[in-house]
Amino acid sequence: MPLSLHGQTALWQRSGVTLLFALSLSPPSFCLSLSPSLCLTLSLPLLVFCSEGNECINANAKYCGECIQAGAKCGWCRHPDFLKQGEAVSSRCDELQSLLIRGCSLADIENPRGGQRVLLDRPVTNRLKGADKLRLENITQIQPQKLAITLRAGEPQSFNLKFKRAEDYPIDMYYLMDLSYSMKDDLENVKNLGTSLMQEMTKITSDFRIGFGSFVEKTVMPYISTTPAKLLNPCTGGLNCTSPFSYKNVLKLTSDGKRFNTLVGKQQISGNLDSPEGGFDAIMQVAVCGDQIGWRTDVTRLLVFSTDAGFHFAGDGKLGGIVLPNDGKCHLENNMYTMSHYYDYPSIAHLVQKLSDNNIQTIFAVTEEFQPVYKELKNLIPKSAVGTLSANSSNVINLIIDAYNSLSSEVILENSKLPEGLTIAYTSLCKNGIVSEGENGRKCSNISIGDEVMFTIDVTATGCPKMGKPETIKIKPLGFNEEVEITLNFICECDCSSGGIADSDNCTLGNGTLECGACKCNPGRVGRNCECSSNEVATEDMDRTCRRDNSTDLCSNNGECVCGACECKKRDNADERYSGPFCECDNFNCDRSNSLLCGGNGLCICRECICKPNWKGSACDCSLDHSTCMASNKQICNGRGTCECGACKCTDPKFQGLTCETCPTCPGVCIEHKDCVQCRTFGTGEKAERCQEDCSEFSLVKVKDRGELPQPNDAAYPVMHCKERDANDCWFYYTYAVNNNTKEVHVVDKLECPTGPDIIPIVLGVVVGIVLIGLALLLIWKLLMVIHDRREFAKFEKEKLNAKWDTGENPIYKSAVTTVVNPKYEGKF
């Protein structure tokens, strides 16, 4: 037997591994002898655990840097004598808890952690309207401004970002208008827009500038007519229109509203042939020509796009023979876009990028007819709004104010392009304590000027991008020029890697570098200590030492023979291991009980369960503790059974339960449980007020009728049928049984109560009876009358036949006919 007892200890030895049980400790402890001078003492519960898929083991790391990149839970043991026989170098990489259990001290575990430093942290500005004016560069709406983060693979780094919309923040607004013929009446209302809008915007900011630009269409067929006359005047009916153009920057951003009115008043309507306009060309130039437009740096930039038609986009230029994609660069000469005939319209994605890069928020002022089209466009362009323009643009000021308020009440964070293997997650804490995650975690809505909102940002790396070189990313609120600059540094190597010893004697005649306790072999050398040449690895002589008892199986088919020594395979479950000089042992092929290895009461060592004290059996599932068999009368199994493996086996078939104290078929069971069944089922009875305290010892199952109650012949355990009556003379039915040491009561959930006579059916019966009797009497009377009449009629008929009549003339009879003869009539005509 490999297990031997020594007083208060139990000693188990096999395959060079010694396991010492401390029987006197509570809980029992083990001393795992890893080497002659190293003993690891641990309590059993720490050693019995299970993990699903260990990313550290699966990484099969050959050196420390690979290990720490496998996951945030992974550590590398650099102790030179850590590996046991049969374990590969990659076994140094494991989860921290597992390394400690396996005998690696905390001081020998390489487990670098990430961190962060705030480099620039100016507080947000509390600027009030009417206060002393600050320089634009001194206004801060986002905090912090610069960070340095050190990332380890799989370990997120979190930081908080505060945003506060400053009051009286400067605004630059550029009005871009469609000057095709259909906008003729709109131009008249826009001519006075400058001063009127200036007056309204002063209610929002004291620093407001406005500019104006116009667009029509590309100056090629089929968008416009290229006949000489139409190029001079595209309008008909004697109307005087200006020549068609693609985009014109009429007025650079200015704070002079009267100048806006003057220059806009000089504009003339133009014309084109097709309905969609070339507005995207104009938007692109407004976005990228910052110097010509006059955009300032630290301000809110608004672009108002006014039209009553749809738009051309990328690909439509092919109709005019234009195939070159829009280059997204500025091509203004003398404030005119000169490359409309050369470059195609920009795509929507291209516009989104340029508007975002230049922090421009767009307001689409369009007629009601094209609202659906531009609302769909708004969904594709962040920080944009759509307003309904009246037929003659008379409501344009209110439209702009409403759209600006809508845009300024929402903050949306965006980040620059992320390096490969980097992810960012946002969580927002918005006004009124509203918390959002995922894509909604990027934004907060319904923000008033002066409100503070907070974002929690988690940055996680899955590896080391670009060999660990530092990277820089930026996070900013859309439509604002301020941003957070984050410098990312990556942990790709362990600290001990820098202290590696080249050509170390520990690596067999200097054939490798001793780094973090393991040999990193020179090219052409293999083995744990670089002891073999790669040309010698597969030789028969070396394979012979990897066969147990002259077996034909190398390393018991559970490992590989490397340099004449077995390196055991790894399992998907990191807690399951092969071990031994020939990988003949494992810790997972022992007997199980209740789906637990060794019943959860021992260790699986070399395919054999080593039970902790007071347990025995091949699966450590037999308890030697008799306290669980003690009945309430202090007798083992109530004197009616035997205690086997901590459980009673009742010898009297009438008795059941954990301690053979339950007799479900004994007299008195129904009376004993009547009150509890009554209160738990119907809420009545003597125990109704304390039902929860006194009546919880059995499980209750309600059924609809008596046919659903368990029957004695059908059940595998004794069942007692009970019929009891409550205070209202109502009967209720239930069964009592003990199933697998659990008391079960099945009860019919409806009472059977005696019922009094039902008056209504009785009255109805009497009434119906009287009516039926009356009808019967009438029918009888009628029948008798018919019979009587038929008899009288027959008698009459008989007398009529027997009557004898005299045929002589009645002397009293006098004929009613009198015959008169004309004396003059001689019978001639």
Secondary structure by P-SEA (a helix, b strand, c coil): ccccccccbbbbbcccbbbbbccccccbbbbbbccccbbbbbcccccccccccccccccccccaaaaaaccccbbbbccccccccccccccccccaaaaaaaccccccccccccccccccccccccccccccccccccccccccccbbbbbcccbbbbbbbbbbbbcccbbbbbbbbbccccaaaaaaaacccaaaaaaaacccccbbbbbbbbbbccccccccccccccccccccccccccccccccccccccccaaaaaaaaaabbbbcccccccaaaaaaaaaacccccccccccbbbbbbbbbccccccccccccccccccccccccccccccccccccccccaaaaaaaaaaabbbbbbbccccaaaaaaaaaaacccbbbbbbcccccaaaaaaaaaaaaaaabbbbbbccccccbbbbbbbbcccccccccccccccccccccbbbbbbbbbbbccccccccbbbbbbbcccccbbbbbbbbbbccccccccccccccccccccccccccccccccccccccccccccccccaaaaaaaccccccccccccccccccccccccccccccccccccccccccccccccccccccccccccccccccccccccccccccccccccccccccccccccccccccccccccccccccccccccccccccaaaaaaaaaccccccccccccccccbbbbbbcccccccccccccbbbbbbbbbccccbbbbbbbbbcccbbbbbbcccccccccccaaaaaaaaaaaaaaaaaaaaaaaaaaaaaaaaaaaaaaaaaaaabbbbccccccccccbbbbbcccccccc
